[in-house]
């Protein structure tokens, strides 16, 4: 859903959806879900031109992905830094 909002350039809704998703995954201990959402948050802030926040979220995604051994998210977050 956040990807649809991002495509429509509705960044407020994309952020809100991702924060809700991050809360959901965090409460369930789903580190893979967290890694994907954190990377997506980095993408949103990159589109908004906010380099500091995008870098922050990419680093968080990278750490989470590394922790669980998810190379897909780890590589994509690392490539976007």
C-alpha positions, 0 to 999 in steps of 0.5 A: 500500500505504501508503494501506491502512495509513493507512486502517487507522490502522497508521501504523508500517507506513505509515511503514515502507512509505513510507520503503522507497518513498522509498529506491527512488525516490531510488536511481532518481532518480525525483523524481516518485515522491519527491514523492508519497511525501514528501507521503504522509509528511506526511499520515501525520504529520498524522494522528498530530498531529505538526505539525513532522514533517508540515510538514517532509515537506510542505515537502520534497514541495513543493520536489521537486514544484516542481523537476520541475514537478509541479503536482498534488503542489505544490498538494496539499502547499501546501494542506496546509501 
